C-alpha cells in the first residue's frame, strides 16, 4: 500500500510548519535518505528525508503552503504499479485539520504547551467534544489548527473573531485575546515547569474531538502524549480522545512524583478534576500498569482496559535499556536504545529519532526520568506489580504483547486471569501500536464494541 508522507514534527513542540518547496517532482524515484522537501519551522528551514523507496505520488500540499498542521498528509511514496488513493490537493494550508487530519509522526516530540486552567474553570467534556453541526460550521472559518484546538478548549466561537493572520486567518493570539481571563505562558527555552496553579493537573490534550465515551491514552516510560499521534493518524474515530503526560514526561516533566503510587494518584486526580465520567483506558508499558492500578482503585468510572506491552506483571525488565535511554541526550546516543523498542528498527524513521532527541534537550525532563527510573526500576527490576489489581477488575480487559519484546519479557503474559483477552504477536517488539498498527486498531475496535 502507498507509504504516506505526513508533515513531520521537526522540532520539539512543533504544531505546524510551512512547506517551502518540494525537492522531488511527482513521479520521480526516491529512496531512503533522499531529500524530499524543505520545511520551515519557527526556528529554521530544515530538509525532510524520505524513509521509503518508490516513486513520489501526487503532491497534495504545494510549494509555499503555510500553517500546515503536523500530521497532515502531504504526499505518498508509491511502489511499482501502485496507484495513489484519491485525496484533495491543498493549495494553501488546510483550515480544518484540527478536526479531521491525521496526526503527527513524531511521537516523542515535546507536547504542545498547555495553558494552565484552574479545575473549576475546566471546560466540560461536552464543550471539548462539539457536535458535528458545530464542527461543520467551524470549517467555514479560516483558522490555523492551533487556533481551532484552543477555541475548542476555551469554548470560543471562531465565527465571531477577526483574524490577524495572513489573509485574515484566525491564529492563536486572536483566540487568546478572546479569552482574556487565561494568561498566555511566557516564552521559555525549555518546557514550562509544572505549574502549582494547575493544582495537581498533569499536562493533557484532547487529541480528537467527538461524541460519546472518551478514550484516555496513557503512554509508557520515556514517551509522552504525542507518542500516540502516529497510532491515531487516519483513524476513523467518532469519540473524543484524551492524552495525558505522566509525571516526569512531556509537559508534566516538572511534576515531582517519583513513586508508582504517586503516578497513579496524579493521573486519577487529573481525570477527576477534568470531570471525565465513564471512560475507556488505552495504555502502554508503564502507562498500562498505571491504568490497571487506577481502574482497580474504583475512584473513576473505567469501563474497559486495553493494555499494550504492560509493565507490572513480573519483576524482569531490560535494565540496560532503562538506564541507557534515561541518560541519552543526542540522536546518536538515543537511536541504538530506541532500536531495542521494536523488532524491526526500520519502523523508527530518522525524523522520529531526531524529534525524540530534541525533546530530551530539556534538563528538567532528563533529570525527572532518571529519578523515576531509579525509583520504579531499581537495579533493573520492576519494583511494582499490578497482577493482583488485574484479578479484581470487573471490566473487560485486553492485553497485547509482542513475542519479540526486548524490554519486557513476553513470558510475563502467562498466568493472566482467565477473563483477560491475550493477543500475542510473534515477530513484534515492545511497540505493537506502531509495529502492527492496523492489527492493533482492529483489536481495539472489537474490544470497545464488547465494552458497550
C-alpha positions in Angstrom: 0.0 0.0 0.0 1.2 3.6 -0.5 3.5 4.9 2.2 2.0 8.2 3.5 4.2 11.3 3.8 2.9 13.4 6.6 4.0 16.9 7.7 6.7 16.0 10.2 7.4 17.4 13.6 11.0 18.6 13.1 11.3 20.4 16.4 10.1 19.9 19.9 6.6 21.3 20.4 6.1 21.9 16.6 2.4 22.1 15.8 2.5 23.3 12.2 5.1 24.1 9.5 5.5 25.9 6.2 6.2 23.8 3.1 8.8 26.0 1.4 9.3 23.8 -1.7 9.5 20.3 -2.9 12.9 18.9 -3.9 11.4 16.0 -5.8 8.8 16.0 -8.5 5.7 13.9 -8.8 6.6 10.5 -10.3 10.3 10.9 -9.5 12.1 7.9 -8.0 13.1 8.2 -4.3 14.9 6.0 -1.9 15.5 6.2 1.9 17.6 9.3 2.8 16.7 11.3 -0.3 15.8 14.9 0.4 12.1 15.4 -0.4 11.2 18.9 0.7 12.2 22.0 2.6 10.1 22.6 5.7 10.2 25.9 7.7 9.7 25.8 11.4 9.6 28.7 13.8 13.4 28.5 14.1 14.9 27.3 10.9 14.4 25.8 7.4 15.0 22.1 7.6 15.1 19.3 5.0 12.7 16.3 5.1 14.1 13.0 4.2 12.4 10.0 2.5 12.0 6.9 4.6 10.8 4.6 1.9 11.6 3.6 -1.7 9.4 4.0 -4.8 8.2 7.0 -6.8 6.7 10.2 -5.4 3.0 10.2 -5.8 0.6 13.1 -6.2 1.7 16.2 -4.2 -1.2 17.2 -2.0 0.3 20.3 -0.4 2.1 22.6 -2.7 5.1 24.8 -2.5 4.7 27.9 -0.3 1.8 26.4 1.8 1.9 27.9 5.2 0.4 26.7 8.5 0.3 23.0 7.6 -0.5 21.1 10.7 1.9 18.4 11.8 0.5 15.0 10.7 -1.3 16.4 7.6 -1.0 14.1 4.6 1.2 15.9 2.0 2.1 13.2 -0.4 2.9 9.5 -0.6 5.5 7.1 -1.9 4.2 4.5 -4.4 5.6 1.1 -5.2 5.9 0.0 -8.8 2.4 -0.2 -10.4 0.7 1.3 -7.3 -1.9 4.0 -7.7 -2.4 6.7 -5.1 -5.9 6.9 -3.5 -8.0 9.9 -4.2 -7.1 12.9 -2.0 -7.9 16.6 -2.4 -5.0 18.7 -3.4 -4.3 21.5 -0.8 -3.0 24.7 -2.5 -2.8 26.6 0.8 -2.8 25.5 4.4 -5.8 23.3 5.3 -8.3 25.0 7.6 -9.9 22.0 9.3 -7.1 19.7 10.0 -7.6 20.0 13.8 -10.8 18.1 13.3 -10.1 15.6 10.5 -6.4 15.5 9.6 -4.1 12.6 10.5 -1.8 13.2 13.5 1.9 13.8 13.7 4.6 11.3 13.0 7.0 12.3 15.8 5.6 10.6 18.8 8.0 11.6 21.5 8.3 15.2 20.4 7.6 17.8 23.1 3.9 18.3 23.7 2.0 21.5 23.0 2.4 23.9 25.9 -0.8 23.8 27.8 -2.3 27.0 29.2 -2.9 26.2 32.9 -6.6 26.4 33.8 -7.9 26.0 37.3 -10.1 22.9 37.7 -13.2 24.9 38.4 -12.8 26.6 35.1 -12.0 23.5 33.1 -14.3 23.0 30.1 -16.8 20.2 30.3 -16.4 17.2 28.1 -19.4 18.3 26.1 -17.6 21.6 25.5 -14.5 19.8 24.4 -16.4 17.5 22.1 -18.6 19.7 20.0 -21.4 18.5 17.9 -21.0 17.6 14.2 -23.1 20.5 13.2 -20.8 22.9 15.2 -17.7 21.4 13.5 -19.2 21.7 10.0 -20.0 25.4 10.8 -16.5 26.0 12.1 -14.9 24.6 9.0 -16.2 27.6 7.1 -13.9 29.9 9.2 -10.3 30.3 8.1 -8.2 29.5 11.2 -5.0 27.7 12.0 -5.1 24.2 13.5 -3.8 25.5 16.8 -6.4 28.3 16.9 -9.1 25.7 16.4 -7.8 23.5 19.1 -7.6 26.4 21.6 -11.0 27.6 20.6 -12.4 24.1 21.4 -10.6 24.1 24.7 -11.7 27.6 25.7 -15.2 27.5 24.2 -14.5 30.4 21.9 -16.8 30.9 18.8 -14.4 31.4 15.9 -17.2 32.8 13.7 -17.2 36.0 15.8 -13.5 36.6 15.6 -11.5 38.8 13.2 -8.3 37.1 12.2 -4.9 38.9 12.3 -3.0 36.2 10.3 -2.3 36.1 6.6 -5.5 36.8 4.5 -7.5 37.4 7.7 -6.8 33.9 9.0 -7.5 33.4 12.7 -4.4 32.5 14.7 -3.6 31.6 18.3 -3.3 35.2 19.5 -6.8 36.0 18.2 -8.3 33.2 20.3 -6.2 34.1 23.4 -7.4 37.7 23.1 -11.0 36.5 23.0 -10.4 34.7 26.4 -8.6 37.4 28.4 -9.1 35.6 31.7 -6.5 33.0 30.7 -2.9 34.3 30.7 -0.6 33.2 27.9 2.5 31.4 29.1 5.8 33.3 28.7 8.2 32.0 26.0 10.9 29.8 27.5 13.8 28.0 26.1 12.7 24.8 27.7 9.4 23.1 28.6 7.4 25.2 31.1 7.8 23.9 34.6 4.9 22.2 36.2 2.6 25.0 37.4 1.3 24.8 41.0 -1.7 26.9 39.7 -2.9 23.7 38.0 -3.5 22.2 41.4 -2.3 18.7 40.5 -3.4 18.6 36.9 -1.0 16.8 34.6 -0.3 18.1 31.2 -3.1 16.8 28.9 -4.6 17.4 25.4 -7.7 16.4 23.6 -6.2 14.6 20.6 -9.5 14.1 18.9 -13.0 15.6 19.3 -16.1 13.6 19.1 -19.2 12.3 20.8 -19.7 9.7 23.4 -17.4 8.0 26.0 -13.8 9.2 25.7 -10.7 7.1 25.2 -8.0 8.1 27.6 -4.4 7.3 26.5 -1.5 6.8 28.9 2.0 6.4 27.5 5.0 4.5 28.7 8.3 5.4 30.2 10.3 7.9 28.2 7.4 8.8 25.9 4.7 11.4 26.1 1.1 12.0 25.0 2.4 12.9 21.5 3.6 9.4 21.2 0.0 8.3 20.5 -0.4 10.6 17.4 1.1 8.1 14.9 -1.3 5.5 16.2 -4.2 7.9 15.8 -3.2 9.1 12.3 -6.0 8.5 9.9 -8.2 6.6 12.4 -11.9 6.8 11.9 -12.9 7.9 15.4 -16.3 9.2 16.5 -15.4 9.6 20.2 -13.2 12.1 21.9 -9.6 11.1 22.8 -7.6 12.5 25.7 -3.9 12.1 26.1 -2.1 12.6 29.4 1.6 13.2 30.1 2.8 11.1 33.0 4.8 12.9 35.8 8.3 13.4 34.6 7.3 13.3 30.9 6.4 15.8 28.3 4.6 18.8 29.7 4.5 17.2 33.1 8.3 17.0 33.3 8.3 19.2 36.4 5.8 17.2 38.4 7.6 15.7 41.4 6.1 12.2 41.6 8.8 9.5 41.9 6.8 6.5 43.1 4.4 4.2 41.3 1.6 5.1 43.7 2.2 8.8 43.1 1.9 8.3 39.3 -1.4 6.5 39.7 -2.7 9.3 42.0 -1.6 12.1 39.7 -3.4 10.5 36.7 -6.5 9.9 38.8 -6.6 13.4 40.2 -6.2 14.9 36.7 -9.1 12.9 35.3 -11.3 13.7 38.3 -10.6 17.4 38.0 -11.2 17.4 34.3 -14.7 15.9 35.0 -14.2 12.9 32.7 -17.0 10.5 33.5 -17.2 7.0 32.0 -14.0 6.3 30.1 -12.0 3.6 28.3 -8.3 3.4 29.1 -5.8 2.5 26.4 -2.2 2.4 27.8 1.3 1.2 27.0 4.1 -0.3 29.1 4.5 1.7 32.4 1.3 3.6 31.5 -0.6 0.3 31.2 0.5 -0.6 34.8 -0.7 2.9 36.0 -4.0 2.4 34.2 -4.6 -1.0 35.7 -3.9 0.2 39.2 -6.1 3.2 38.7 -9.0 1.1 37.4 -8.7 -1.2 40.3 -9.0 1.7 42.8 -12.5 2.3 41.7 -12.2 6.1 42.0 -13.1 6.6 38.3 -15.8 5.1 36.1 -13.4 3.0 34.0 -15.4 0.8 31.5 -12.6 -1.1 29.9 -8.8 -1.5 29.7 -6.7 -2.1 26.6 -3.1 -2.7 27.6 -0.1 -2.7 25.2 3.0 -4.5 26.4 2.0 -3.8 30.0 4.6 -3.4 32.8 3.8 -4.6 36.3 3.3 -8.3 35.5 6.7 -9.5 36.7 10.0 -8.3 38.1 12.1 -8.6 34.9 12.8 -5.7 32.7 15.7 -4.6 30.4 17.6 -2.5 32.9 20.3 -1.6 30.4 17.6 -0.1 28.1 16.0 1.9 31.0 19.4 3.3 32.1 20.7 4.0 28.6 17.5 5.7 27.4 17.3 7.8 30.6 20.7 9.2 30.1 20.7 9.6 26.3 20.7 13.2 25.1 21.6 13.1 21.4 20.1 11.3 18.3 23.4 9.4 18.1 23.2 8.0 21.6 19.4 7.6 21.6 19.0 5.7 18.3 20.6 2.4 19.5 18.4 2.3 22.5 15.2 3.2 20.6 16.1 0.3 18.3 15.5 -2.0 21.2 11.9 -1.0 21.3 10.9 -2.6 18.0 11.6 -5.9 16.3 12.4 -4.1 13.0 14.4 -0.9 13.5 13.2 0.4 10.1 9.9 1.2 11.9 11.7 4.1 13.5 12.3 6.9 11.0 15.2 9.3 11.2 12.7 12.1 11.9 11.2 10.1 14.7 14.6 9.7 16.4 15.6 13.3 15.8 12.4 14.6 17.4 12.8 12.2 20.4 16.4 13.6 20.9 15.1 17.2 20.6 12.6 16.6 23.4 15.4 15.3 25.6 17.4 18.5 25.3 15.4 19.6 28.4 17.4 19.2 31.5 14.3 19.1 33.7 12.8 16.2 31.7 16.0 14.1 31.7 16.6 14.6 35.4 13.0 13.7 36.2 13.2 10.5 34.2 16.4 9.5 35.8 14.8 9.9 39.2 11.8 7.9 38.1 14.0 5.1 36.6 15.8 4.8 39.9 12.6 4.7 41.9 10.5 2.4 39.6 13.2 0.1 38.2 15.9 -0.2 40.9 18.8 -2.5 39.8 16.9 -3.3 36.6 13.9 -4.6 38.4 10.2 -3.7 38.2 9.5 -2.6 41.8 5.7 -2.7 41.4 3.1 -5.2 40.4 -0.4 -5.0 39.2 -1.2 -8.7 38.9 -3.5 -8.6 42.0 -5.2 -5.5 40.6 -5.9 -7.4 37.3 -7.6 -10.1 39.3 -10.0 -7.6 40.9 -11.1 -5.8 37.7 -14.8 -6.4 36.8 -14.5 -4.7 33.4 -13.3 -6.1 30.0 -9.5 -6.2 29.8 -7.4 -6.9 26.6 -3.6 -7.4 26.6 -1.5 -7.1 23.5 2.1 -8.4 23.7 4.9 -8.8 21.1 6.6 -12.2 21.1 9.9 -10.4 20.2 9.7 -7.8 23.0 13.2 -7.0 24.3 12.1 -4.6 27.0 9.6 -6.7 29.0 9.7 -10.5 28.6 6.7 -11.8 26.7 6.6 -14.6 29.3 5.0 -12.0 31.7 1.8 -12.5 29.7 1.4 -16.0 31.2 -0.9 -16.8 34.0 -3.2 -13.8 33.4 -6.7 -14.0 34.8 -8.9 -16.2 32.7 -11.2 -13.3 31.8 -8.4 -11.2 30.3 -8.1 -11.5 26.5 -4.5 -12.0 25.5 -3.2 -11.3 22.0 0.4 -12.4 21.5 2.0 -11.5 18.1 5.2 -13.2 17.0 7.9 -11.0 15.4 6.6 -7.9 17.2 8.6 -5.9 19.8 7.6 -3.5 22.6 5.6 -1.1 20.4 2.8 -3.0 18.8 0.8 0.2 18.3 3.5 1.3 15.8 4.7 -2.1 14.5 1.3 -3.6 13.7 -0.9 -0.5 13.9 -3.7 -1.8 11.8 -4.0 -5.1 13.6 -4.0 -3.3 17.0 -6.7 -1.0 15.8 -8.9 -3.9 14.7 -8.5 -5.5 18.2 -9.2 -2.2 19.9 -12.4 -1.6 17.9 -13.6 -5.1 18.7 -12.7 -4.6 22.4 -14.6 -1.3 22.6 -17.7 -2.8 20.9 -17.6 -5.6 23.5 -17.3 -3.0 26.3 -20.5 -1.4 25.1 
